[in-house]
Amino acid sequence: MRHTEFWSRMEHALGPGYYRAWADQFVMADLGGRTAQQALDAGVPPKEVWAAVWRALGLPARDR
């Protein structure tokens, strides 16, 4: 997964006015106590970050 696909999925899941703020503020244990943005900045692959976001939001299997 590329970063562009990750951000597209985030926008779809959370809406255009909220997804970036959520990625900057919501800390996830699955990402070592980091936010999605911090994890991406640290070099964690977008696919791995998306999997953590998917679990945290309880999204349906079709969005995995």
C-alpha distances in whole Angstrom, upper triangle without the diagonal:
4,7,8,6,7,10,11,11,13,15,16,16,19,20,20,23,22,18,18,21,20,17,20,22,21,21,20,21,18,17,20,22,20,18,15,15,17,15,12,15,16,13,12,8,6,5,9,10,9,11,14,14,14,17,19,19,20,18,18,17,16,13,12
4,5,5,6,9,10,11,13,14,16,17,19,19,19,21,21,17,17,20,19,16,18,21,21,22,21,23,20,18,21,22,20,18,14,14,16,14,11,14,15,12,12,8,6,8,11,11,11,13,16,15,16,19,20,20,22,20,21,20,18,16,15
4,5,5,6,9,10,10,12,14,15,16,17,16,19,17,14,13,16,16,13,15,18,18,19,19,21,19,16,20,20,17,15,12,11,13,12,9,11,13,11,11,9,6,9,11,10,10,13,15,14,15,18,19,19,21,19,21,21,19,16,15
4,5,5,6,9,10,11,12,14,15,15,14,17,17,13,13,17,17,14,16,20,20,21,21,24,21,20,23,23,20,17,14,13,16,15,12,14,17,15,15,12,9,11,14,13,12,15,17,15,16,20,20,20,22,19,21,21,19,16,16
4,5,5,6,9,10,10,12,14,15,14,17,17,13,14,17,17,14,17,20,20,21,20,23,20,19,22,23,20,18,14,14,17,16,13,16,18,16,15,12,9,9,13,12,10,13,15,14,14,17,18,17,19,16,17,17,15,12,12
4,5,5,6,9,10,11,12,13,14,16,15,11,11,15,14,11,14,17,16,17,16,19,17,15,19,19,17,14,10,11,14,13,10,13,15,14,12,10,6,7,10,8,7,10,12,10,11,14,15,14,16,14,16,16,15,11,11
4,5,5,6,9,10,10,11,10,13,12,8,8,12,12,10,12,15,15,17,17,20,19,17,20,20,17,14,10,10,14,13,11,14,16,15,14,13,9,11,13,11,9,13,14,11,13,16,16,15,17,15,18,18,17,13,14
4,5,5,6,9,10,10,10,13,13,10,11,14,14,12,16,18,18,20,20,23,21,20,23,23,20,17,14,14,18,17,15,17,20,19,17,15,12,13,15,13,11,14,16,13,13,17,17,16,17,15,16,17,15,12,13
4,5,5,6,9,10,11,14,13,9,11,14,13,12,15,17,16,18,17,20,18,18,21,21,19,16,13,14,17,16,15,18,20,19,17,15,11,11,13,11,8,11,13,10,10,14,14,12,14,11,13,13,12,8,10
4,5,5,6,8,9,11,9,6,8,11,9,8,12,14,13,15,15,18,17,16,20,19,16,13,10,11,15,14,13,16,18,18,16,15,11,12,13,11,8,11,12,8,9,13,12,11,13,11,14,15,14,10,12
4,5,5,5,5,8,8,5,8,11,10,10,13,15,15,18,18,22,20,20,23,22,19,16,13,14,17,18,16,18,21,21,19,18,14,15,17,14,12,15,15,12,13,16,15,13,15,13,15,17,16,12,14
4,6,6,8,11,10,8,12,14,13,13,16,18,17,20,20,23,21,21,25,24,22,18,16,17,20,20,18,21,24,23,21,19,16,16,18,16,12,15,16,12,12,15,15,12,14,11,13,15,13,10,13
4,6,9,11,10,8,11,13,11,12,15,16,14,17,17,20,19,19,22,21,19,16,14,16,19,19,18,21,23,22,20,19,15,15,16,14,11,13,13,10,9,12,12,9,10,8,10,13,12,9,11
4,7,8,6,5,9,10,8,10,13,13,12,16,16,20,19,19,22,21,19,15,13,15,18,18,18,20,23,23,21,20,17,17,18,15,13,15,14,11,11,14,12,9,12,11,13,16,16,12,15
4,6,6,6,9,11,10,12,15,15,15,19,19,23,22,22,25,24,21,18,16,17,20,21,20,22,25,25,23,22,19,19,21,18,15,18,18,14,15,17,16,13,16,14,16,19,17,15,17
4,6,6,8,10,11,12,14,16,16,20,21,25,24,23,26,25,22,18,16,16,20,21,19,21,24,24,23,22,19,20,22,19,17,20,20,16,17,20,19,16,19,17,19,22,20,17,19
4,6,8,8,10,12,13,14,15,19,21,24,25,23,26,24,21,18,17,16,20,21,20,21,25,25,24,24,21,22,23,20,19,22,21,17,19,21,19,17,20,19,21,24,23,20,22
4,6,5,6,9,10,11,11,15,17,21,21,20,23,21,18,14,13,14,17,18,18,19,22,23,22,22,19,20,21,17,16,19,18,14,16,18,15,13,17,16,19,22,21,18,20
4,6,5,6,9,10,10,14,15,19,18,17,20,19,16,12,10,11,14,15,15,16,19,20,18,18,15,17,17,14,13,15,15,11,13,15,13,12,15,14,17,19,19,15,17
4,5,5,6,9,10,13,15,19,19,17,19,18,15,11,9,9,12,14,13,14,17,18,17,17,15,17,17,14,14,17,16,13,15,18,15,15,18,17,21,22,22,18,19
4,5,5,6,8,12,14,18,19,17,19,17,14,10,10,10,12,15,14,15,18,20,19,20,17,19,19,16,16,18,16,13,16,18,15,15,18,18,22,24,24,20,21
4,5,5,5,9,11,15,15,14,17,14,12,8,8,9,12,13,14,15,17,19,17,18,16,17,17,13,13,15,13,10,13,14,11,11,15,15,19,21,21,18,18
4,6,6,8,10,14,14,12,14,13,10,6,5,5,8,10,10,12,14,15,14,15,12,14,14,10,11,13,11,9,12,14,12,12,15,15,19,21,21,17,17
4,6,8,11,15,15,13,15,12,9,6,7,5,7,10,11,11,13,15,15,16,15,17,16,13,14,17,14,12,16,17,14,15,19,19,23,24,25,21,21
4,6,10,13,15,13,14,11,9,6,8,8,9,12,13,14,16,18,17,19,17,19,18,14,15,17,14,12,16,16,13,14,18,19,22,24,25,22,22
4,6,10,12,11,12,9,8,5,7,9,10,11,13,15,16,18,16,18,16,17,16,12,13,14,11,9,13,13,9,11,14,16,19,21,23,19,19
4,7,9,8,9,6,5,4,7,10,9,10,13,14,14,16,15,17,16,17,15,12,13,14,10,10,13,13,10,12,15,17,21,22,24,21,20
4,5,5,7,5,6,6,8,11,10,10,13,15,14,16,13,15,14,15,12,10,11,11,7,8,11,10,7,11,13,15,19,19,22,19,17
4,5,5,5,7,9,11,14,13,11,15,16,15,17,14,16,16,16,13,11,14,12,9,11,13,11,9,13,15,17,20,21,23,21,19
4,6,7,8,10,10,13,13,10,13,16,14,15,12,13,13,13,9,9,11,9,6,9,11,9,9,12,14,15,18,18,20,18,16
4,6,5,7,8,10,9,7,10,12,11,11,9,11,11,12,9,7,10,10,7,9,12,11,11,14,16,17,20,20,22,19,17
4,6,9,10,12,10,8,12,13,11,13,11,14,15,15,12,11,14,13,10,13,16,14,13,17,19,20,23,23,25,23,20
4,7,10,12,9,9,13,14,12,15,13,16,16,17,14,12,15,15,11,13,16,15,13,16,18,20,24,24,26,23,21
4,7,8,6,6,10,10,10,12,11,14,14,15,13,10,13,14,11,11,15,15,13,15,18,20,23,24,25,22,20
4,5,5,6,9,10,10,13,11,13,12,14,12,9,11,13,10,9,13,14,11,13,16,18,21,22,23,20,19
4,6,5,6,9,10,11,9,10,9,11,10,6,8,10,8,7,11,12,11,12,15,16,19,20,21,17,16
4,5,5,6,9,10,10,11,10,13,12,9,11,14,12,11,15,16,15,16,19,19,22,23,23,20,19
4,5,5,6,9,9,12,11,14,13,10,13,15,13,13,17,17,16,18,21,21,25,25,26,22,21
4,5,5,6,5,8,9,11,9,7,10,12,10,11,15,15,14,17,19,20,23,23,24,20,18
4,5,5,5,7,7,10,9,7,10,13,12,12,15,17,16,18,20,20,23,23,23,19,18
4,5,7,10,10,14,13,11,14,16,15,15,19,20,19,21,24,24,26,26,27,23,22
4,6,9,11,14,12,11,14,16,15,16,19,20,19,22,24,24,27,27,28,24,22
4,6,9,11,10,10,13,15,15,16,19,20,20,22,24,24,26,25,26,23,21
4,6,8,7,7,10,11,11,13,15,16,17,19,21,21,23,22,23,20,17
4,5,5,6,9,10,11,13,14,16,17,19,20,19,21,20,20,17,15
4,5,5,6,9,10,10,12,14,15,16,18,17,19,18,18,14,13
4,5,5,6,9,10,10,12,14,15,16,15,16,15,15,12,10
4,5,5,7,9,10,11,13,14,15,15,17,16,17,14,11
4,5,5,6,9,10,11,12,14,14,16,16,17,14,11
4,5,5,6,9,10,10,12,11,13,13,13,10,8
4,5,5,6,9,10,10,10,12,11,12,10,7
4,5,5,6,9,10,11,13,13,15,12,10
4,5,5,6,8,9,12,13,14,11,10
4,6,5,6,5,8,9,10,8,7
4,6,5,7,9,10,13,10,9
4,6,8,11,13,15,13,12
4,5,9,12,13,11,11
4,7,9,11,10,10
4,7,8,6,8
4,5,6,7
4,5,5
4,6
4
